[in-house]
């Protein structure tokens, strides 16, 4: 394992998240208190930086700093496509034998969400012979694992041409060819889901990890909120999920209002967050993950869970 979480706000006076990327470290600084003066804030960051460099025994050019303020839209979301820098500190890291490009400088996130390392392994173990769909695919690392696990077909959908180009580079680094059986689709996932599926279009394995919130003008509606729209997403997934298939629905919303009574008819949904959180993550709310399957008909015609 070459990429993992090192430190996660363990000491209240140092609310920092620190991740290791095969020789480089990325530190996300959070504000300590509302009342910190600028001088105190600067002193805290300088001290933390010195301690990180000493503890990890790395030079300064191997430490990459990012700063997380309060969310700006009131709904828990920042535009996932927003560029923060232009230095282009690009590295290639390895995960379970796969090569993955990460950008340690230019975006709030790096191109590899470490909290879903275990989920990716689970998808890989289930992928043999499947038709795999990756919604809101980002840099398509889930798709790499599905292909490594033997998926027969893959479809990866995202709104961002930047991230799809990144996904294409990830495929190339692993000698995974793209073509009719393995597609990267440039589309608003919400609009793509609203269309009528093509004849025989169904997927045996689906990953859906949407943004918490978006008000992008490129999206189908004035705004999208996973807290509000999750049942709609599950309804659309139901229409694409093959009989006997499995979908993993994940969210980073800390206020996610899951209620079993609101699950669309015909689906069985159970939370599997404990099984998908890596052991190096102290924060148990970093994501919530649900396994979604069709309900089976029980003897007598009633519906039963798997």
N, C-alpha and C positions, 0 to 999 in steps of 0.2 A: 504494500500500500504506500504510494508515494504522495498522495494528497489527502490531508486530513485536518481536522480542527485541533488547534493547540490550546487555546484559551478562550473562555467565553464568559466574560464579565464576572469572574469568580470573586474578585475583590471589589466591593462597592465603590471605592474611591478610584478605581481604574475600570470604567465601563467600556472595555475594548473587546472586540471579537478578532481573534488572530487565527488565520489559516495558513497552512504550509502547502506549497506547490513545488515539490521536488527540488528544493534548494532555494526557493524564493518564499518570502512571507508577505502576506497581505493583511494589513491591520485596518479594521473599521473602527474609528473613534466615535463614541457617542458622548453627548453632553452629560456632564456630571450632575449639575443642578441648574435651575433657572437663574440663580443668584451669583454664579461665578463671574468675577470680573474678567476682563480680557487678559490682564496680567496673569491671573490664576489659571485661566484656560491655557495660555501659552506655556506656562511653567509645567502644568500637568502633562501636556503633550510632549514637551521636550524631555521630561523625566521618563515618561513611558517609552519613548523612542530609544533612549539610551539603555533602558532595562531590557527591551526586546532584543536589541542588537547584541548585548552582552550575553543574554540567556541562550540565544540561538547561534551565537558565534558566526554571524554573517556580516559582510560589508554593507555599508549604507545603500549601495545601489541594488541590493537584493531585498530591501524592505520597501514596500509600496503602501502608501497611506491613503485612506479614503475617510470621508467624514459623513456621518449620517445625522441629519437634523430631523426635525419633526416633519411628518408627512405634510405635503403642501395642499392636497386637494380635499382634505376633510373626510375622505373615504378610505384612507389607508393605502393609497397608491401613488407611485411616482412613475412617470412614463418610462417603461422598461427599455425604450430605444434611445433614451437621451444620452448624448455623448458628453463626457466630463473633461476629457483631455485629448491630446493628439500625439502623445509621445510614442505610442505603439510599442509598448514593452510586451513582445510576443514570446511565449514559451510553448514548447511541446511537452506534455506530461503523459504519463501512462496510467491506465486504470484497467486492471484485469486483462492485460495484454493488448489493450487498444490504445492507440495514439490519439491525443486530443489537444487541439490548439486552445490556449488560454491567452487572454489579453489582460495583463495585470495592472494596466494604467488607465485605460481610456473610458471605461464604463463603471457604473456602480457595482455591477457584477462582472465576473471574469469569463463567462462562457461555460462554466462547469459548476453546477450546484452540488456542493459536497453533501448536503443533507439527504440527497436522493441516491447516494451510492448503493445502499442496500436495496432500494426499490429497483434500480437498474439491474442489479444482479438477479433479482426475482424475475423480472421481465425476461432476461436472458435465459434463465432456466426453463421458461415456459414457451419459448419462441419457436421451437423446432417445427417446421412445416406450416407455420401460421401465416395469415394475412394480417399485417400489423399496421395500425394507424396511430400516428403521433400528432396530436392536436396541440397548437401553440408550441411548436417543436423547439423554438429557440435555436440552439446550435446542433440539435438532433443527436445528442449523445445517447438518449434512450434508443434511437434508431440504430446506432452503431452496435449497441448491445443486442438488440433484437436480431440484427444480421449476423453477429458473431454466434448467436444461439441457433442459427439455422432458419430464420424466417424466410418463407418462400416469396412473399411480396411485402413491400413496405411503402407507405404513403406518409409523408411528413409535411405538415401544413403550418405556415407562419405568414404574418403580415409584412415582416421586415425583409427587404432584399439584402440588407447587410448581414443579417443572421443566416439567411439561406445560403449566401455565398460562403459564409463561415462553415455552415453545415456541409457544403460541397467540398471544401478543403478537408474537413474531417473525414469524409468518405474517401477522398483521394489518398490521404495519408495511410489509410488502412486497406488500400487496394480494393475498395468496394465500388464497383461500377454502378452508375446511375443509368436508368432507362425506363422502358414501359413497366417493368416489374418492380422497380425501386425508384420512386418519384419524390422529388422535392416540389411542393406546390406553393406558389406565391399567391396567397389569398387571405382575406379577412376570415378567420376561422368561424366567426359568427355567421357571416354571409354564406360561407361554404357549408355550414351545418344546416342552414335554412333551405338549401336546395333539395330537390327530390333526389334520392340516391339513384344511381344508374342501375340498369338491369343486373340482378345478381350481385350488386355491390354489398358486401358484408365483410366484417373483420372479426377475426378470432381473438385478437388481442389489441386493446386500445389503451393508450395513455392520454389523459387530459389533465394538464396542469396549467390552468388559465391564470392571467394576471388577477390580482385582487380587485383592481379597479382600473378602468381606462375611460377617458373622455376624448380619445383620439378622433379627429374629424374623419379619419379613414375607416372608422368602424361603422357598423350597421346602424347603430342607434346613437342618441345623444350621449349616452354613457353606458358602461357595462360595470356591474358590481356582482362579484361572485356571491356575496351574501344575499343578494336579492334574486339573482338569476340562475342559481345552481340547479333548481328543479327543471328549468327550461333546458339547461345543458344535458341533464340526465335523460330527459325525454328525447333529445336528438341522438344521444348515444344509444339509447334503446333501439332506435330505428336502424342503426348501423351495426349493431352487435350480432354476430352470427349465433345461432343456437349452440349452446354449450360454450360460448366464448366468455372472455373475462375482460373487464375494463378496470383500470386504476384511475380514480379521480382524486386529485390532490389539490390542496389550497394552502396558501400561507396566511390566510386571514386569521387573526387572533380572536375575532368575534364571530366566527362562522356559526350560523344558527341551525346546525343540522337537527332535523326532527324526523324520526322514522315515519311518522304519519304523513309527511309531505313527499315521501319517495314516490315517483310515478308508478302507476299500476303496472304490474308485470315484471318488476325488477326486485331483486334481493340485494340489499346494500348493507355491508358491515364494515365497521371501522377497523383498520389494520395498522394504525399509526405505530403502535408499539413494535410491530414486526418490521417496520420500514425505517425507524430511526437508528442511525449508526451509533455505536457505543461511544464515540468521541463527542457526541453532541449532548451537552448538559441541558440545553433549552428544549424542553419537550413540546413546546408550541411552535417550533420552527416550521413545521408543516403538520397538516392532518391529511391522512390518506385513507381512502375507502375502496374496497373491492366491490365491483358491481357485476352482477350476473342476472340472467333471466331466471325468473321463478320457474320451477318445474311443476308440471301437473301431477298432483297426488292421486292415488286411487280414488275414484268417485268423482273426479273432475275438479276438485278444489286445487288451489295453488299452494305449493310448498316451497320453502327455501332450499338451497343446495345442501 
